[in-house]
Amino acid sequence: MLDYHFEGVTLLITHYNRSKSLERLLKGFAALNCSFEKIIVSDDASKEEHLAYMSNLQKTYDFEVVTAPVNKGLGNNINKGLDAIQTPFTLYVQEDFIPLPSFPLVFKNAVEIVKERSDMDMVRFYAYFKYPYLKPYRDGFSEMKFKIWYWGYNKFYYYSDHPHLQRNNFKEKFGPYLEGANVEVGEYKMMMKFLQKKGKAMYYDAFKEVFSQENTVAEPSTFKRNWLRESNNYFVFLIRETYRFLKFNMDYLFR
């Protein structure tokens, strides 16, 4: 297997009380012979047992931990992690993801693309569904397209907190992540800021083949969704779709 060292890229991992998941992620990159100029783990005031476990992990995996005195949420955790990065590019991954065998070559191509396309602010590697408006580029990547007159509201799901590559001016260009808010609210606000400030992104078409997201019984997801967002009841679905269509368009145009 080839060795892949990504010079100029910092791997930023946000972490909270899931040190075994963090170990699984780091082990996954190591198994694929992938290394980065630097690895930063931004911790959101985890419990002592997880901090101790991370300390032991540092003996095997070379990474820096950015700590917090109290839990301030994902927005703050991302912000303080980004503040510690000095490389031109950042690969952002939450601790419950695992890199798949295709990752090294896909990521190598992604780094080449952002270097040749100075207008690209980020490259996305994972999603729950395929973005509806894509223009094929190369090596399985497509340029994401957004126009307010495009049909539907799924066009707004342009930015995502899921694994992605971003430039080091991301926070300067689009502002800090919203702090002290629900995870979904923070992601939504960044999504709108990204679109309103004319951000541009690439998208890997086979978005389920680069990372998998896995939560264990021992370390379940720390985030719980509102049941109204997931309900398949026809009337709830109809109200939800209408509400999103109106809200997304109004927020983009007037807020």
BAFI-3210 file (N, C-alpha, C; in Angstrom, 3 decimals, decimal comma, padded with zeros to 6 digits):
// residues 255
n [1|2|3|4|5|6|7|8|9|10|11|12|13|14|15|16|17|18|19|20|21|22|23|24|25|26|27|28|29|30|31|32|33|34|35|36|37|38|39|40|41|42|43|44|45|46|47|48|49|50|51|52|53|54|55|56|57|58|59|60|61|62|63|64|65|66|67|68|69|70|71|72|73|74|75|76|77|78|79|80|81|82|83|84|85|86|87|88|89|90|91|92|93|94|95|96|97|98|99|100|101|102|103|104|105|106|107|108|109|110|111|112|113|114|115|116|117|118|119|120|121|122|123|124|125|126|127|128|129|130|131|132|133|134|135|136|137|138|139|140|141|142|143|144|145|146|147|148|149|150|151|152|153|154|155|156|157|158|159|160|161|162|163|164|165|166|167|168|169|170|171|172|173|174|175|176|177|178|179|180|181|182|183|184|185|186|187|188|189|190|191|192|193|194|195|196|197|198|199|200|201|202|203|204|205|206|207|208|209|210|211|212|213|214|215|216|217|218|219|220|221|222|223|224|225|226|227|228|229|230|231|232|233|234|235|236|237|238|239|240|241|242|243|244|245|246|247|248|249|250|251|252|253|254|255]
n.u [000,841|000,483|002,130|000,654|001,242|-000,001|001,013|000,793|-001,760|-003,954|-005,413|-008,386|-010,135|-013,149|-014,139|-015,948|-016,367|-016,046|-013,805|-012,962|-014,106|-012,691|-010,147|-010,641|-011,039|-008,514|-006,929|-007,978|-007,096|-004,341|-004,179|-004,632|-002,338|-002,108|-001,026|-000,703|000,241|-000,235|-002,136|-004,985|-006,929|-009,857|-011,219|-014,241|-014,451|-014,438|-015,155|-013,084|-012,107|-012,107|-010,373|-008,030|-007,757|-007,347|-004,883|-003,255|-003,541|-002,071|000,484|000,719|-000,369|000,464|-000,698|-002,180|-003,936|-006,604|-008,027|-010,966|-012,363|-015,015|-017,998|-018,968|-020,338|-020,710|-020,180|-018,363|-016,356|-015,450|-014,589|-012,433|-010,717|-010,125|-008,819|-006,372|-005,006|-002,540|-001,842|-002,293|-004,612|-007,467|-008,671|-011,689|-013,179|-015,597|-015,521|-016,895|-016,691|-015,336|-012,578|-012,732|-011,483|-011,161|-010,449|-007,666|-006,787|-008,960|-008,908|-006,379|-006,797|-008,704|-007,239|-005,500|-007,349|-008,356|-006,085|-005,648|-007,946|-008,583|-010,879|-012,454|-013,872|-014,336|-014,363|-016,557|-017,128|-019,032|-022,486|-026,030|-027,827|-027,833|-026,631|-028,702|-027,958|-025,425|-022,301|-020,323|-016,829|-013,933|-012,310|-014,346|-015,443|-017,724|-018,781|-020,604|-023,740|-025,652|-028,570|-030,996|-033,387|-033,509|-035,339|-037,100|-036,056|-033,855|-031,620|-030,464|-028,954|-026,079|-023,658|-022,100|-021,548|-020,394|-017,628|-015,142|-012,960|-011,368|-010,313|-007,732|-008,678|-011,308|-012,877|-012,394|-013,516|-016,219|-017,066|-017,223|-018,282|-021,573|-022,065|-023,187|-025,639|-028,131|-026,949|-027,932|-029,042|-026,759|-025,358|-027,172|-027,139|-024,494|-024,625|-026,380|-024,878|-022,684|-023,811|-024,908|-022,627|-021,548|-020,069|-018,121|-018,101|-016,812|-017,957|-017,982|-019,069|-019,632|-020,586|-020,868|-018,722|-016,310|-016,157|-017,535|-020,163|-020,389|-021,917|-021,516|-022,931|-021,726|-020,607|-022,672|-024,322|-024,125|-026,056|-029,487|-032,213|-035,074|-038,250|-040,119|-038,689|-038,082|-040,336|-042,567|-045,196|-047,889|-049,163|-047,554|-045,216|-045,981|-046,497|-043,973|-042,329|-043,406|-043,006|-040,163|-039,471|-040,501|-039,249|-036,444|-036,030|-036,895|-035,138|-032,679|-032,997|-033,723|-032,567]
n.v [-001,200|002,222|005,088|007,991|011,250|014,216|017,107|020,439|020,224|020,191|017,889|018,244|017,311|017,188|016,565|014,895|013,247|010,696|008,882|006,337|006,166|008,210|007,028|004,919|006,351|007,611|005,329|004,314|006,106|005,657|002,959|003,186|004,266|007,045|010,304|013,542|017,043|018,071|017,066|017,996|017,742|018,938|019,389|019,269|019,831|017,169|014,238|013,176|010,528|010,189|012,177|011,209|008,857|009,904|011,080|008,846|007,896|009,736|008,828|006,977|008,059|010,969|013,847|017,044|018,374|020,541|022,081|022,725|024,642|024,398|022,850|024,070|023,611|022,526|024,569|026,383|024,537|023,874|026,428|027,092|025,086|025,637|028,057|027,258|026,304|026,439|025,704|025,731|024,334|022,554|019,481|018,652|016,593|014,887|012,937|010,509|009,351|007,194|006,618|005,282|002,683|004,008|006,556|007,703|008,186|009,655|011,890|012,905|013,737|015,707|017,650|018,434|019,591|021,863|023,323|023,901|025,226|028,130|029,416|027,734|027,069|024,929|021,298|018,647|015,460|013,709|012,908|012,868|012,611|012,923|015,925|018,114|019,690|019,549|019,933|018,039|017,615|016,517|013,306|012,056|014,119|016,843|020,161|022,120|023,658|026,590|028,444|030,851|030,538|027,892|024,824|023,667|023,045|021,616|022,482|024,301|022,909|023,105|023,730|021,729|020,261|017,827|015,564|017,451|019,332|022,388|025,811|027,800|030,329|030,209|030,734|033,453|034,436|033,568|033,946|033,193|030,008|029,634|030,039|028,568|027,513|025,187|022,263|021,786|024,264|025,866|024,735|025,291|028,109|028,580|027,415|029,165|031,548|030,814|030,510|033,084|034,635|033,846|031,441|028,693|025,273|021,913|018,568|015,202|012,707|009,967|009,813|008,166|006,556|007,357|008,100|006,508|006,734|005,929|004,983|003,657|001,390|001,742|004,276|006,315|008,606|012,019|013,748|014,464|014,294|016,361|014,880|015,727|016,395|014,024|012,478|010,372|010,721|011,686|014,238|015,668|015,553|017,034|019,592|020,122|020,157|022,314|024,404|024,434|025,086|027,708|029,041|028,690|030,034|032,645|033,295|033,270|035,354|037,630|037,757]
n.w [000,000|-000,792|000,683|001,972|002,438|003,527|003,065|004,249|005,103|007,828|009,996|011,529|014,314|015,992|019,319|021,910|024,756|023,557|023,314|022,488|019,998|018,787|018,822|017,049|014,664|014,280|014,097|011,777|009,774|010,023|009,276|006,596|005,753|005,866|006,504|008,050|007,953|010,438|013,307|015,003|017,863|018,948|021,944|023,834|026,710|027,865|029,927|032,699|032,384|029,640|028,800|029,946|028,503|025,947|026,384|026,615|024,028|022,633|022,835|020,918|018,578|016,918|017,963|018,731|021,504|021,959|024,554|026,683|029,357|030,169|028,850|025,758|023,453|019,960|018,051|019,304|019,770|017,204|016,371|018,155|017,502|014,795|015,167|016,056|013,900|011,363|008,831|005,186|004,462|005,774|006,927|008,057|010,455|012,347|015,385|015,141|012,664|010,062|007,976|004,696|002,412|-000,078|000,559|000,598|-002,168|-003,174|-001,489|-002,073|-004,718|-004,199|-002,776|-004,796|-006,521|-005,085|-005,050|-007,705|-008,316|-007,294|-006,601|-005,159|-002,061|-000,368|-000,146|-000,273|001,299|002,257|002,730|003,478|001,451|-002,162|-003,519|-005,371|-007,638|-009,713|-011,435|-013,410|-012,781|-012,394|-011,858|-010,381|-008,949|-008,581|-009,388|-007,159|-007,652|-007,213|-007,403|-006,681|-007,970|-008,649|-008,495|-005,566|-002,087|-001,353|-002,594|-000,916|000,891|000,840|002,189|004,744|007,994|007,913|007,033|005,431|003,263|003,770|003,139|004,779|005,215|005,756|008,089|008,362|006,004|006,016|008,559|012,146|013,555|014,814|018,240|021,346|020,594|019,353|017,649|015,014|014,406|014,399|012,222|010,186|010,151|009,329|006,830|005,483|005,604|004,090|001,543|001,099|001,048|-001,263|-001,399|-002,712|-003,727|-004,087|-004,695|-003,801|-005,855|-005,290|-002,503|-000,303|-000,139|000,884|003,592|006,497|008,890|012,205|015,190|018,386|020,852|023,293|022,976|022,065|019,751|020,664|020,045|019,684|017,513|016,763|016,796|014,963|012,735|011,569|011,266|009,413|009,034|006,970|007,044|008,803|007,316|005,011|006,086|007,158|004,826|003,392|005,204|005,367|002,728|002,476|004,648|004,176|001,743|002,426|004,530|003,197|001,339|002,834|005,408]
ca.u [000,000|001,235|002,067|000,110|001,476|-000,662|001,700|-000,039|-003,118|-004,169|-006,616|-009,059|-011,161|-013,873|-014,320|-016,622|-016,734|-016,066|-012,382|-012,788|-014,426|-011,529|-009,094|-011,027|-010,795|-007,068|-006,440|-008,415|-006,154|-003,049|-004,290|-004,597|-001,030|-002,331|-000,518|-000,968|001,261|-000,551|-003,464|-005,482|-008,187|-010,475|-012,063|-015,250|-014,562|-014,835|-014,949|-011,689|-011,684|-011,853|-009,149|-006,925|-007,618|-006,720|-003,481|-002,585|-003,539|-001,009|001,733|000,712|-000,684|001,015|-001,698|-002,280|-005,278|-007,030|-009,028|-011,905|-012,666|-016,408|-018,617|-019,574|-021,037|-019,935|-019,719|-017,145|-015,340|-014,876|-013,897|-011,136|-009,861|-009,663|-007,893|-005,061|-004,469|-001,684|-001,608|-003,190|-005,864|-007,941|-009,648|-012,494|-013,899|-016,039|-014,870|-017,665|-016,528|-014,249|-012,173|-012,856|-010,295|-011,011|-010,106|-006,371|-006,741|-009,989|-008,446|-005,251|-007,387|-009,380|-006,207|-005,049|-008,409|-008,420|-004,866|-005,795|-009,149|-008,501|-012,215|-013,149|-013,704|-014,374|-014,688|-017,355|-016,893|-020,075|-023,811|-027,131|-028,443|-027,066|-026,996|-029,456|-027,454|-023,992|-021,668|-019,140|-015,532|-012,990|-011,972|-015,500|-015,900|-018,587|-018,932|-021,956|-024,351|-026,788|-029,268|-032,201|-034,547|-033,557|-036,515|-036,988|-035,238|-032,639|-030,488|-029,850|-028,048|-024,815|-022,629|-022,400|-020,507|-019,819|-016,228|-014,857|-011,694|-011,594|-009,125|-007,470|-009,367|-012,742|-013,485|-012,290|-014,410|-017,629|-017,366|-017,116|-019,461|-022,460|-021,840|-024,292|-026,892|-028,336|-026,054|-028,577|-029,175|-025,435|-025,056|-028,070|-026,645|-023,299|-025,091|-026,908|-023,777|-021,867|-024,512|-025,055|-021,313|-021,152|-019,091|-018,141|-017,656|-016,822|-018,730|-017,617|-020,321|-019,847|-020,421|-020,918|-017,581|-015,087|-016,279|-018,768|-020,444|-020,809|-022,026|-021,614|-023,768|-020,908|-020,407|-023,717|-024,322|-024,493|-027,070|-030,810|-033,022|-036,481|-039,004|-040,848|-037,808|-037,921|-041,621|-043,063|-046,630|-048,101|-049,498|-046,337|-044,305|-046,442|-046,267|-042,526|-041,771|-043,859|-042,316|-038,761|-039,382|-040,717|-038,240|-035,117|-035,999|-037,010|-033,887|-031,609|-033,245|-033,997|-031,949]
ca.v [000,000|003,470|006,036|009,288|012,315|015,415|018,319|021,631|019,915|019,803|017,119|018,767|016,399|017,653|015,416|015,077|012,027|009,481|008,657|005,083|006,520|008,967|006,046|004,201|007,259|007,742|004,023|004,171|006,840|004,974|001,723|003,561|004,910|008,468|011,200|014,950|017,905|018,169|016,613|018,710|017,277|020,007|018,697|020,149|019,575|015,779|013,714|012,865|009,241|010,355|012,973|010,301|007,930|010,677|011,263|007,603|007,813|010,613|008,071|006,200|008,938|012,304|014,893|018,092|018,525|021,880|021,785|023,778|024,495|023,965|022,489|025,236|023,220|022,228|025,787|026,820|023,505|024,060|027,723|027,072|024,195|026,382|029,103|026,652|025,767|027,358|025,177|026,311|023,586|021,795|018,408|018,613|015,334|014,610|011,717|009,287|008,906|006,265|006,701|004,036|002,430|004,945|007,892|008,324|008,697|010,694|013,105|013,418|014,476|016,888|018,647|018,955|020,432|023,173|024,057|024,403|026,051|029,061|029,908|026,738|027,274|023,657|020,071|017,787|014,029|012,874|013,523|011,930|012,439|013,578|017,315|018,037|020,471|019,293|019,997|017,166|018,278|015,449|012,312|011,757|015,324|017,761|021,490|022,350|024,827|027,140|029,643|030,957|030,119|026,439|024,275|022,939|023,630|020,830|023,251|025,070|022,055|023,279|023,538|020,714|020,000|016,504|015,655|018,294|020,055|023,827|026,671|028,387|031,622|029,916|031,462|034,885|034,750|033,277|034,243|032,051|029,166|030,132|029,384|028,590|027,184|023,812|021,852|021,973|025,707|026,350|024,293|026,026|029,485|028,562|027,106|030,393|032,497|030,321|030,819|034,529|035,196|033,273|030,374|027,694|023,981|020,680|017,509|013,896|012,091|008,720|010,405|007,145|005,666|007,960|007,968|005,971|007,300|004,824|005,229|002,391|001,392|002,299|005,697|006,731|010,007|012,949|014,656|013,886|015,107|016,573|013,859|016,346|016,445|012,687|011,788|010,055|011,006|012,466|015,634|016,260|015,692|018,125|020,847|020,309|020,519|023,671|025,314|024,545|025,802|029,131|029,569|028,725|031,105|033,929|033,553|033,576|036,624|038,800|037,768]
ca.w [000,000|-000,872|001,790|001,580|003,411|003,020|003,531|004,125|005,572|009,227|010,298|012,711|014,820|017,177|020,201|023,194|025,489|022,735|023,060|021,740|018,613|018,328|018,552|015,830|013,538|014,095|013,644|010,396|008,922|010,084|008,507|005,183|005,545|005,647|007,541|007,785|008,532|011,859|013,734|016,184|018,435|019,738|022,927|024,429|028,152|028,101|031,277|033,007|031,838|028,204|028,683|030,258|027,371|024,876|026,732|026,237|022,568|022,121|022,824|019,673|017,459|017,163|017,796|019,747|022,054|022,359|025,580|027,099|030,787|030,292|027,577|025,111|022,242|018,762|017,393|019,985|019,600|015,869|016,321|018,833|016,729|013,617|015,616|016,322|012,645|010,617|007,484|004,172|004,322|006,931|006,771|009,277|010,645|013,701|015,840|014,908|011,276|009,764|006,567|003,943|001,573|-001,194|001,049|000,235|-003,537|-003,297|-000,808|-002,869|-005,837|-003,653|-002,483|-006,088|-007,085|-004,423|-005,415|-009,076|-008,379|-006,168|-006,259|-004,348|-000,620|000,348|-000,871|000,594|001,099|002,860|002,778|003,678|000,140|-003,209|-003,802|-006,636|-008,780|-009,803|-012,744|-013,342|-012,933|-012,733|-010,831|-009,540|-008,263|-009,318|-008,803|-006,665|-008,250|-006,467|-007,851|-005,871|-008,740|-008,816|-007,833|-004,306|-001,027|-001,129|-003,131|000,166|001,661|000,114|003,221|005,763|008,995|007,662|006,611|004,281|003,165|003,641|003,146|006,097|005,359|005,819|009,204|008,049|004,892|006,301|009,955|013,060|013,750|015,855|019,531|022,299|019,912|018,927|016,563|013,720|014,190|014,030|010,864|009,297|010,037|008,492|005,479|004,898|005,431|002,992|000,300|000,938|000,741|-002,560|-001,276|-003,780|-003,215|-004,853|-004,044|-004,328|-006,282|-004,532|-001,167|000,743|-000,332|001,417|005,046|007,083|010,215|013,059|016,624|019,106|022,052|024,386|022,711|021,120|019,345|021,734|019,509|019,456|016,615|017,034|016,073|013,860|011,570|011,009|011,163|008,068|008,970|005,747|007,338|009,359|006,179|004,154|006,808|007,266|003,528|003,072|006,124|004,978|001,459|002,727|005,575|003,563|000,748|003,106|005,260|002,232|000,659|003,670|006,727]
c.u [000,876|001,098|001,569|000,374|000,931|-000,053|000,789|-001,468|-003,086|-005,462|-007,193|-010,195|-011,826|-014,277|-015,074|-017,070|-016,851|-014,635|-012,120|-013,116|-013,275|-010,387|-009,384|-010,751|-009,303|-006,458|-006,810|-007,488|-004,794|-003,064|-004,233|-003,292|-001,168|-001,774|-000,718|000,146|001,044|-001,944|-003,824|-006,816|-008,721|-011,508|-012,984|-015,521|-015,114|-014,566|-013,501|-011,226|-011,383|-010,597|-007,923|-006,679|-006,968|-005,232|-002,670|-002,506|-002,413|000,349|001,871|000,522|-000,248|-000,056|-001,683|-003,728|-005,510|-008,201|-009,949|-012,234|-014,089|-016,946|-019,331|-020,244|-020,137|-019,387|-018,420|-016,013|-014,673|-014,048|-012,520|-010,167|-009,285|-008,645|-006,472|-004,363|-003,683|-001,403|-002,598|-004,556|-006,172|-008,913|-010,406|-013,312|-014,332|-015,623|-015,630|-017,619|-015,332|-013,864|-012,229|-011,675|-010,090|-010,497|-008,782|-006,351|-007,760|-009,504|-007,261|-005,779|-008,062|-008,375|-005,686|-006,076|-008,444|-007,171|-004,985|-007,003|-009,184|-009,859|-012,985|-012,829|-013,684|-014,670|-015,383|-017,168|-018,027|-021,392|-024,850|-027,881|-027,659|-027,568|-027,605|-028,854|-025,929|-023,506|-020,388|-017,848|-014,470|-012,811|-013,127|-016,016|-016,776|-018,631|-020,385|-022,489|-025,553|-027,292|-030,593|-033,431|-034,567|-034,700|-036,164|-036,146|-033,984|-031,405|-029,767|-028,853|-026,683|-023,628|-023,065|-021,236|-019,873|-018,412|-016,027|-013,466|-012,004|-010,273|-008,945|-008,103|-010,876|-013,440|-013,460|-013,321|-015,880|-018,027|-017,259|-018,405|-020,267|-022,245|-023,066|-025,634|-026,940|-027,442|-026,664|-028,759|-027,849|-025,067|-025,901|-027,571|-025,401|-023,664|-025,585|-025,804|-022,914|-022,496|-024,594|-023,740|-020,696|-020,015|-019,237|-017,539|-017,677|-017,473|-018,301|-018,885|-020,644|-019,679|-020,551|-019,696|-016,271|-015,029|-017,560|-018,929|-021,027|-020,800|-022,260|-022,556|-023,027|-020,703|-021,413|-023,566|-024,769|-025,582|-028,362|-031,637|-034,449|-037,291|-039,763|-040,009|-037,739|-039,238|-042,037|-044,572|-046,888|-048,342|-048,298|-045,340|-044,691|-046,186|-044,775|-041,919|-042,161|-043,124|-040,864|-038,607|-039,508|-039,611|-036,882|-035,017|-036,057|-035,721|-032,773|-031,764|-033,246|-033,308|-030,433]
c.v [001,248|004,282|007,371|010,284|013,615|016,659|019,520|021,420|019,542|019,018|017,663|017,826|017,040|016,435|015,797|013,714|010,770|009,135|007,352|005,319|007,315|008,018|005,302|005,049|007,377|006,442|003,800|004,890|006,140|003,696|001,981|004,260|006,390|009,274|012,636|015,788|018,049|017,613|017,365|018,115|018,383|019,363|019,673|019,790|018,174|015,370|013,261|011,553|009,324|011,190|012,105|009,336|008,638|010,868|010,018|007,454|008,650|009,918|007,258|007,077|010,359|013,364|015,847|018,183|019,971|021,686|022,986|023,565|024,007|023,655|023,703|024,892|023,094|023,485|026,294|025,823|023,600|025,345|027,670|026,110|024,903|027,453|028,567|026,182|026,831|026,891|025,795|025,636|022,790|020,712|018,316|017,318|015,236|013,194|010,433|008,817|007,969|006,420|005,323|003,874|003,412|006,312|008,444|008,936|009,815|011,991|013,728|014,250|015,760|018,003|019,264|019,919|021,806|023,999|024,630|025,306|026,971|029,604|028,937|026,930|025,961|022,511|019,138|016,311|013,139|013,641|012,443|011,667|013,254|014,993|017,377|018,737|020,412|019,378|019,158|017,930|017,264|014,502|012,030|012,933|016,158|019,101|021,687|023,673|025,273|028,401|029,684|030,478|028,610|025,868|023,587|023,655|022,816|021,515|024,032|024,239|021,985|023,058|022,430|020,598|018,626|016,647|016,482|018,918|021,533|024,584|027,313|029,764|031,445|030,747|032,969|035,288|034,613|033,543|033,007|031,243|029,706|029,339|029,507|028,262|025,690|023,505|022,132|023,454|026,287|025,981|025,056|027,454|029,550|028,275|028,369|031,425|032,105|030,683|032,327|035,205|034,559|032,269|029,360|026,395|022,902|019,582|016,178|013,103|010,809|009,026|009,406|006,234|006,208|007,853|007,211|006,601|006,196|005,247|003,905|002,529|002,037|003,798|006,165|008,194|010,878|013,916|013,909|014,833|015,249|015,598|014,440|016,396|015,105|011,965|011,583|010,226|011,982|013,943|016,369|016,519|016,888|019,482|021,163|020,770|021,948|024,704|025,529|025,352|027,309|029,731|029,711|029,880|032,484|034,276|033,946|034,977|037,823|038,817|037,664]
c.w [000,000|000,407|001,253|002,704|002,824|003,666|003,297|004,570|007,053|009,323|011,602|013,093|016,025|017,998|021,471|023,733|024,628|022,309|022,311|020,256|017,995|017,965|017,251|014,582|013,248|013,572|012,176|009,430|008,874|009,238|007,008|004,810|005,205|006,815|007,087|008,394|010,036|012,110|015,007|016,596|019,328|020,661|023,653|025,889|028,429|029,545|031,443|032,383|030,336|027,958|028,953|029,105|026,181|025,134|026,377|024,722|021,961|022,078|021,537|018,454|017,810|016,903|018,980|020,220|022,451|023,306|025,850|028,571|031,034|028,893|026,984|023,787|021,024|018,096|017,988|019,782|018,230|015,816|016,963|018,154|015,515|013,992|015,813|015,045|011,882|009,193|006,489|004,100|005,581|006,478|008,081|009,331|012,104|014,078|015,547|013,451|011,157|008,298|005,912|002,991|000,432|-000,748|000,517|-001,159|-003,740|-002,666|-001,539|-004,043|-005,364|-003,361|-003,782|-006,685|-006,422|-004,713|-006,826|-009,252|-007,159|-005,751|-005,374|-002,870|000,163|-000,611|000,103|000,241|001,606|002,873|003,067|002,377|-000,881|-003,436|-005,204|-007,838|-008,826|-011,244|-012,681|-013,590|-013,352|-011,562|-009,874|-008,748|-009,189|-008,597|-008,394|-007,242|-007,421|-007,146|-007,097|-006,635|-009,034|-007,990|-006,515|-003,270|-000,746|-001,697|-002,036|000,969|000,975|001,052|004,169|006,730|008,819|007,086|005,333|004,398|002,986|003,670|004,520|006,287|005,520|006,902|008,962|006,998|005,260|007,746|010,826|013,095|014,928|017,138|020,421|021,699|019,627|017,722|015,194|013,393|013,743|012,605|009,845|009,078|009,156|007,045|004,777|004,659|004,235|001,643|000,054|000,589|-000,504|-002,443|-002,395|-003,263|-004,286|-004,003|-004,654|-004,598|-005,507|-003,046|-000,015|000,712|000,224|002,937|005,374|008,458|011,081|014,525|017,329|020,298|023,211|024,238|021,660|020,744|020,510|021,290|019,240|018,606|017,120|016,191|014,887|012,586|010,854|010,753|009,704|007,959|007,826|006,043|007,940|008,236|005,313|004,798|006,873|005,941|003,129|003,914|005,696|003,693|001,680|003,581|004,901|002,571|001,404|003,856|004,316|001,644|001,599|005,032|006,608]
res [m|l|d|y|h|f|e|g|v|t|l|l|i|t|h|y|n|r|s|k|s|l|e|r|l|l|k|g|f|a|a|l|n|c|s|f|e|k|i|i|v|s|d|d|a|s|k|e|e|h|l|a|y|m|s|n|l|q|k|t|y|d|f|e|v|v|t|a|p|v|n|k|g|l|g|n|n|i|n|k|g|l|d|a|i|q|t|p|f|t|l|y|v|q|e|d|f|i|p|l|p|s|f|p|l|v|f|k|n|a|v|e|i|v|k|e|r|s|d|m|d|m|v|r|f|y|a|y|f|k|y|p|y|l|k|p|y|r|d|g|f|s|e|m|k|f|k|i|w|y|w|g|y|n|k|f|y|y|y|s|d|h|p|h|l|q|r|n|n|f|k|e|k|f|g|p|y|l|e|g|a|n|v|e|v|g|e|y|k|m|m|m|k|f|l|q|k|k|g|k|a|m|y|y|d|a|f|k|e|v|f|s|q|e|n|t|v|a|e|p|s|t|f|k|r|n|w|l|r|e|s|n|n|y|f|v|f|l|i|r|e|t|y|r|f|l|k|f|n|m|d|y|l|f|r]
***
